[in-house]
Amino acid sequence: MTNASATESHPGRPMKIYGKVGCSRAYAIRDFLHRNDVPFEWIELKTDDQCRAIGVEPTEDLRTPVCVFPDGTRMECPTVRQIIDKLGWFHDPLLAEYDLAIYGGGPAGLSAAVYAASEGLKTVLIERWAIGGQAGSSPKIENYLGFPTGISGADLAERAREQAKKFGAEILLAREGVRGEFTTAKRVGYLADGTKIIARAALCATGIEYRKLGLENEDKFYGQGVYYGAGASEAELCEGEHVFMIGGGNSAGQASMHFAKYAKKVTVVVRGKALKDTLSRYLVDRIMATKNMEVLTETEVTALHGGRVLESITLKNKRTGAEQTCPTKWLFVCIGGDPRTEWAAEVGIVRDDLGYLVTGPDLVRDGKAPKGWPLNRSPYFLETNVPGMFEAGDVRHGSVKRCASAVGEGAMSVMFVHRYLAEG
Ligand SMILES: Cc1cc2nc3c(=O)[nH]c(=O)nc-3n(C[C@H](O)[C@H](O)[C@H](O)COP(=O)(O)OP(=O)(O)OC[C@H]3O[C@@H](n4cnc5c(N)ncnc54)[C@H](O)[C@@H]3O)c2cc1C
């Protein structure tokens, strides 16, 4: 990041996190650091003596986790925002106006930032959590061009961040775009903390948000037994445990293979009749050949049980109706997601029935530009029905939902941004 971080100033010494298992605050910190490729050491507080040694009474749950930075700074139960501050990564926008404001720091947004900044556009990227998006939670992306042995999503994202910074893109982390306001010449974005971003053109690359199971207690157990996405930061913590992975897509398949390296057993739970219907052949073969993995087809999770943390789940076979309760502290939900684009509806941006943003040729009906379109030309391929407002990646109607295509669209969007800006 721009400023030397506490970790960077003490190379080789990772930050230490002391905490209890099943603590959602500790999970948020681990997830954030892992996605941003910041080295850390997790030390589980298992005994009362361990708690006291780090300066907290065993009953004082709200004082953990304790984070100790390489420079010796100690923080009790910090928020992720406080950690970002300490790392020197939190700052206000440097410019009063940008050529391009990009919302979302997944593969599409990062790619747009690299191309825009390298081509001389004053570029800011706003990311609500950590760079990398969905890809950032993946332990290994094996089909991204140029990495024949695969690359972790966090590593890929960190490389892209470095590249974007090198070309001069500004990156604002832990900031969420919540509202837009468009005039003829300006795209104004309002962030959740009240910050206003003014730009001549804007790109929405906000991807999708993980879908939930819709079960009672699901929110309560989030970070305390229930996790979404591939959970790459958690795999090493699952040593000797029984892990359940819900989902039959490639992302769930890859993630379960990763967990199988650490866990005693990994159970993949899918609603369909066969894993091969939803998973690439090479992953099906690998899962079938892995001794500590099992696949339960035509099965759903129907209930979550526990006190403060998840203790067990109920599984129901859809065909026979048979139910079983399985003890576990680790349930990973990797069943796709939905776009969060309510802000777009408020400003009249066309969305499809599922909330994906419609662009370019998909806006044109019977050769006619969309209603209210003010220009003599049709919307560019990645442009919405608001001139100068572009979309790329998974959030776009008809997108392919792959890393490479998100990266491609991010790059391509910049060409259209140039054309739009040249129109004056
Ligand atoms: C576990 C997993 C493994 C995968 N593995 C592969 C793989 O091996 N190969 C492959 O090709 N594809 C893979 N995919 C799919 C691939 O990761 C996605 O297609 C890709 O990440 C889409 O990129 P994106 O930039 O469009 O969106 P996302 O990756 O979803 O990124 C969107 C970003 O926008 C941010 N954001 C959202 N709303 C706001 C807001 N209001 N303000 C600011 N920021 C916001 C989010 O925090 C997020 O960082 C995988 C997906 C998952 C979940």
The ligand as an ORCA input file, in Angstrom:
! r2SCAN-3c Opt
* xyz 0 1
  C     -14.453    -19.514     -4.060
  C     -14.421    -19.097     -5.491
  C     -13.503    -19.669     -6.354
  C     -13.469    -19.287     -7.691
  N     -12.555    -19.871     -8.520
  C     -12.503    -19.503     -9.806
  C     -11.553    -20.085    -10.676
  O     -10.788    -20.955    -10.274
  N     -11.509    -19.644    -11.964
  C     -12.344    -18.687    -12.446
  O     -12.236    -18.316    -13.609
  N     -13.275    -18.122    -11.645
  C     -13.370    -18.508    -10.337
  N     -14.323    -17.964     -9.524
  C     -15.200    -16.926    -10.078
  C     -14.450    -15.585    -10.090
  O     -13.774    -15.392     -8.862
  C     -15.422    -14.438    -10.333
  O     -16.032    -14.629    -11.582
  C     -14.676    -13.093    -10.311
  O     -14.114    -12.870     -9.042
  C     -15.628    -11.951    -10.658
  O     -14.912    -10.764    -10.533
  P     -15.628     -9.366    -10.318
  O     -14.539     -8.365    -10.171
  O     -16.628     -9.142    -11.383
  O     -16.466     -9.478     -8.973
  P     -16.067     -9.917     -7.503
  O     -14.935    -10.855     -7.505
  O     -17.346    -10.340     -6.887
  O     -15.558     -8.560     -6.833
  C     -16.433     -7.519     -6.538
  C     -15.801     -6.619     -5.502
  O     -16.635     -5.470     -5.304
  C     -16.689     -5.156     -3.927
  N     -17.934     -4.404     -3.695
  C     -19.205     -4.869     -3.720
  N     -20.079     -3.860     -3.501
  C     -19.339     -2.739     -3.323
  C     -19.650     -1.386     -3.070
  N     -20.920     -0.996     -2.946
  N     -18.650     -0.490     -2.947
  C     -17.346     -0.880     -3.084
  N     -16.985     -2.157     -3.321
  C     -17.964     -3.070     -3.445
  C     -16.678     -6.516     -3.239
  O     -16.247     -6.400     -1.885
  C     -15.681     -7.265     -4.120
  O     -14.358     -7.114     -3.653
  C     -14.378    -18.322     -8.182
  C     -15.331    -17.753     -7.307
  C     -15.362    -18.144     -5.986
  C     -16.369    -17.535     -5.038
*
